[in-house]
Amino acid sequence: MPDGADERGADGSASALEAFADQMRVLQRECPWKREQTHTSLIPYVREEAEEVVEAIESGDPAALCDELGDLLLQVVIHAVMAEEAGEFTLDDVARGVMAKMERRNPHVFGDAVATDVTEVMRLYNAAKAAERAQA
């Protein structure tokens, strides 16, 4: 494995995702092609991988879905590593942001709201989403 990327995890010292992010940091430093990429230049790859996830879901093949989710995760991590190196945000920021969003949008799970059926869940979710948009 390249210097700077290791595979930890069983002992709890780092998750596979953290090890993967480390691997992408090495790639960003060591690969000439990767160093020249921008968020914009990688848009076609994000679109392609998202579409391949849809195709894998539609195929009903769990192995294909696992593979394609990995490819889409690659895109997320690459963009986060690029942003980290530019001093914009980190992969942890992305994870914390989406975790906070899920907590806000699911108060029936993470808060005191009560939802006894799907209709109530969707009402709470959409109300939280609308409140987020109003604050933006």
Residue frames relative to the residue before (quaternion, step in Angstrom):
aa qw qx qy qz dx dy dz
M 1.0000 0.0000 0.0000 0.0000 0.00 0.00 0.00
P 0.5641 -0.6254 0.4049 0.3559 3.64 -0.96 0.77
D 0.6104 -0.5476 0.4266 0.3816 3.53 -1.20 0.58
G 0.7616 0.3394 -0.2632 0.4852 3.57 -0.89 0.90
A 0.7315 0.2944 -0.2172 0.5754 3.59 1.26 -0.16
D 0.0707 0.7940 -0.6014 0.0539 3.54 -0.69 1.01
E 0.4017 -0.7033 0.5326 0.2457 3.52 -1.26 0.31
R 0.0569 0.7852 -0.6067 0.1100 3.52 -0.08 1.36
G 0.3265 0.7900 -0.4993 0.1412 3.53 -1.16 -0.20
A 0.6658 0.5132 -0.3309 0.4287 3.60 0.77 -0.91
D 0.7218 0.4106 -0.2423 0.5017 3.59 1.04 -0.71
G 0.5632 -0.6388 0.3676 0.3736 3.59 1.27 0.10
S 0.4793 0.6960 -0.4380 0.3067 3.61 1.21 -0.03
A 0.7814 -0.0933 0.0456 0.6153 3.59 1.15 -0.47
S 0.4500 -0.6794 0.5038 0.2865 3.54 -1.10 0.62
A 0.6577 -0.4715 0.3945 0.4354 3.54 -1.30 0.20
L 0.6268 0.5372 -0.3428 0.4483 3.59 1.04 -0.70
E 0.6466 0.5004 -0.3218 0.4774 3.59 0.97 -0.78
A 0.6436 0.5090 -0.3208 0.4732 3.58 0.99 -0.82
F 0.6333 0.5227 -0.3221 0.4712 3.58 1.05 -0.77
A 0.6431 0.5073 -0.3238 0.4735 3.59 0.95 -0.82
D 0.6190 0.5264 -0.3390 0.4741 3.59 1.03 -0.74
Q 0.6395 0.5239 -0.3189 0.4635 3.57 0.98 -0.86
M 0.6675 0.4913 -0.3020 0.4710 3.61 0.97 -0.81
R 0.5993 0.5420 -0.3619 0.4648 3.60 1.12 -0.57
V 0.6286 0.5103 -0.3259 0.4881 3.58 1.04 -0.78
L 0.6379 0.5261 -0.3225 0.4608 3.58 0.92 -0.88
Q 0.6479 0.5274 -0.3152 0.4502 3.57 0.94 -0.90
R 0.6947 0.4681 -0.2700 0.4747 3.59 1.00 -0.81
E 0.8002 0.3934 -0.1542 0.4256 3.56 0.82 -1.05
C 0.7054 0.4607 -0.2724 0.4647 3.63 1.08 -0.53
P 0.4265 -0.7237 0.4781 0.2563 3.62 -0.59 1.09
W 0.6440 0.5164 -0.3337 0.4553 3.60 0.94 -0.83
K 0.6808 0.5034 -0.2933 0.4440 3.57 0.85 -0.97
R 0.6327 0.5443 -0.3373 0.4355 3.59 0.97 -0.77
E 0.6919 0.4848 -0.2795 0.4561 3.60 1.10 -0.62
Q 0.5670 0.6248 -0.3850 0.3740 3.59 1.22 -0.27
T 0.1888 -0.7395 0.6369 0.1088 3.50 -1.33 0.55
H 0.6779 -0.4344 0.3600 0.4712 3.57 -1.25 0.13
T 0.6765 0.5114 -0.2908 0.4430 3.57 0.91 -0.93
S 0.6792 0.4951 -0.3098 0.4444 3.60 0.87 -0.86
L 0.6926 0.4773 -0.2718 0.4676 3.59 1.18 -0.48
I 0.3732 0.7516 -0.4754 0.2642 3.62 1.25 -0.03
P 0.6611 0.5082 -0.3507 0.4263 3.67 0.76 -0.82
Y 0.6501 0.5206 -0.3191 0.4522 3.59 1.05 -0.72
V 0.6187 0.5284 -0.3424 0.4699 3.59 1.03 -0.75
R 0.6649 0.5026 -0.3015 0.4630 3.58 0.89 -0.93
E 0.6620 0.5183 -0.3032 0.4485 3.56 0.89 -0.97
E 0.6971 0.4707 -0.2860 0.4590 3.58 0.83 -0.94
A 0.6242 0.5227 -0.3475 0.4652 3.61 1.01 -0.70
E 0.6531 0.5015 -0.3127 0.4736 3.59 0.97 -0.81
E 0.6537 0.5079 -0.3190 0.4614 3.60 1.00 -0.73
V 0.5779 0.5416 -0.3781 0.4793 3.60 1.16 -0.49
V 0.6410 0.5196 -0.3208 0.4650 3.58 0.93 -0.89
E 0.6595 0.5084 -0.3074 0.4605 3.59 0.89 -0.91
A 0.6545 0.5060 -0.3158 0.4645 3.59 0.97 -0.80
I 0.6207 0.5230 -0.3396 0.4751 3.58 1.02 -0.76
E 0.6868 0.4909 -0.2818 0.4561 3.55 0.86 -0.98
S 0.6428 0.5288 -0.3265 0.4479 3.60 1.10 -0.59
G 0.3593 -0.7549 0.4761 0.2727 3.57 1.18 -0.50
D 0.5181 0.6411 -0.4045 0.3961 3.59 1.27 0.28
P 0.3451 -0.7754 0.4875 0.2051 3.63 -0.30 1.20
A 0.6362 0.5239 -0.3426 0.4511 3.62 0.99 -0.72
A 0.6483 0.4997 -0.3164 0.4795 3.59 0.99 -0.81
L 0.6419 0.5200 -0.3251 0.4602 3.58 0.98 -0.81
C 0.6317 0.5255 -0.3310 0.4639 3.59 0.94 -0.84
D 0.6660 0.5077 -0.2939 0.4607 3.57 0.89 -0.94
E 0.7101 0.4565 -0.2674 0.4646 3.58 0.82 -0.97
L 0.6036 0.5258 -0.3643 0.4758 3.61 1.07 -0.58
G 0.6117 0.5403 -0.3413 0.4664 3.57 1.08 -0.67
D 0.6598 0.5020 -0.3085 0.4664 3.57 0.97 -0.84
L 0.6553 0.4883 -0.3138 0.4834 3.59 1.03 -0.74
L 0.6129 0.5340 -0.3358 0.4758 3.58 1.06 -0.73
L 0.5837 0.5715 -0.3582 0.4520 3.57 1.06 -0.73
Q 0.6629 0.5022 -0.3099 0.4607 3.58 0.90 -0.88
V 0.6414 0.5203 -0.3237 0.4616 3.59 0.93 -0.87
V 0.6999 0.4718 -0.2768 0.4592 3.57 0.82 -1.00
I 0.6235 0.5323 -0.3502 0.4531 3.61 0.94 -0.77
H 0.6825 0.4778 -0.2982 0.4658 3.59 0.85 -0.92
A 0.6492 0.5093 -0.3228 0.4637 3.60 0.99 -0.76
V 0.6439 0.5064 -0.3237 0.4735 3.60 0.99 -0.78
M 0.6318 0.5184 -0.3357 0.4684 3.59 0.97 -0.78
A 0.6683 0.4926 -0.2978 0.4713 3.58 0.94 -0.88
E 0.6136 0.5486 -0.3385 0.4561 3.57 1.05 -0.78
E 0.6894 0.4808 -0.2824 0.4623 3.57 0.88 -0.93
A 0.6720 0.4593 -0.2893 0.5038 3.58 1.20 -0.48
G 0.5003 -0.6783 0.4112 0.3471 3.59 1.28 -0.01
E 0.4554 0.7149 -0.4250 0.3177 3.59 1.23 0.39
F 0.7293 -0.2674 0.2125 0.5928 3.58 0.82 -1.03
T 0.3845 -0.7202 0.5327 0.2230 3.57 -1.30 0.26
L 0.6660 -0.4553 0.3897 0.4442 3.55 -1.32 0.10
D 0.6157 0.5334 -0.3445 0.4667 3.60 1.04 -0.69
D 0.6202 0.5318 -0.3432 0.4634 3.60 1.03 -0.73
V 0.6286 0.5268 -0.3266 0.4697 3.58 1.00 -0.84
A 0.6860 0.4845 -0.2846 0.4623 3.59 0.84 -0.99
R 0.6616 0.4948 -0.3127 0.4687 3.59 0.90 -0.89
G 0.6449 0.5384 -0.3204 0.4376 3.58 0.99 -0.81
V 0.7033 0.4415 -0.2790 0.4823 3.58 0.86 -0.89
M 0.6007 0.5406 -0.3653 0.4620 3.60 1.10 -0.58
A 0.6554 0.4992 -0.3102 0.4744 3.59 0.92 -0.87
K 0.6305 0.5345 -0.3273 0.4579 3.57 1.02 -0.82
M 0.6719 0.4894 -0.3028 0.4661 3.60 0.90 -0.86
E 0.6204 0.5243 -0.3441 0.4710 3.59 1.06 -0.67
R 0.6658 0.4955 -0.3033 0.4681 3.60 0.93 -0.89
R 0.7484 0.4313 -0.2212 0.4527 3.57 0.89 -0.95
N 0.7461 0.3148 -0.2002 0.5515 3.59 1.25 -0.12
P 0.0373 0.8491 -0.5256 0.0382 3.59 0.71 1.05
H 0.5759 0.5797 -0.3745 0.4382 3.59 1.23 -0.30
V 0.6953 0.4059 -0.2587 0.5337 3.60 1.27 -0.33
F 0.8137 0.2771 -0.1025 0.5005 3.56 0.83 -1.05
G 0.7483 0.3198 -0.1994 0.5459 3.59 1.26 0.02
D 0.7178 -0.4622 0.3330 0.4003 3.53 -1.24 -0.51
A 0.4751 0.6808 -0.4465 0.3339 3.61 1.22 -0.12
V 0.2704 -0.7465 0.5885 0.1528 3.53 -1.23 0.56
A 0.0433 0.7609 -0.6458 0.0457 3.53 -1.00 0.92
T 0.1691 -0.8258 0.5342 0.0640 3.55 -0.59 1.15
D 0.7915 0.1445 -0.1063 0.5842 3.58 1.24 -0.14
V 0.7220 -0.4534 0.3112 0.4198 3.54 -1.32 0.22
T 0.6100 0.5600 -0.3547 0.4341 3.60 1.01 -0.73
E 0.6740 0.4802 -0.2881 0.4818 3.59 0.94 -0.88
V 0.6101 0.5409 -0.3491 0.4618 3.59 1.01 -0.77
M 0.6935 0.4753 -0.2815 0.4625 3.58 0.83 -0.97
R 0.6157 0.5360 -0.3506 0.4591 3.61 1.04 -0.70
L 0.6694 0.4881 -0.2949 0.4761 3.60 0.91 -0.91
Y 0.6499 0.5261 -0.3081 0.4538 3.57 0.93 -0.94
N 0.7060 0.4610 -0.2689 0.4655 3.58 0.81 -1.00
A 0.6168 0.5295 -0.3479 0.4671 3.61 1.06 -0.64
A 0.6579 0.4950 -0.3096 0.4757 3.59 0.95 -0.83
K 0.6471 0.5158 -0.3165 0.4637 3.57 0.98 -0.83
A 0.6476 0.5083 -0.3150 0.4722 3.60 0.98 -0.81
A 0.6368 0.5202 -0.3269 0.4658 3.60 1.00 -0.77
E 0.6234 0.5312 -0.3348 0.4659 3.60 1.04 -0.75
R 0.6672 0.5026 -0.3012 0.4600 3.57 0.92 -0.91
A 0.6416 0.5322 -0.3221 0.4488 3.58 1.02 -0.79
Q 0.6829 0.4765 -0.2797 0.4779 3.59 1.12 -0.65
A 0.6043 0.6047 -0.3498 0.3832 3.60 1.18 -0.49
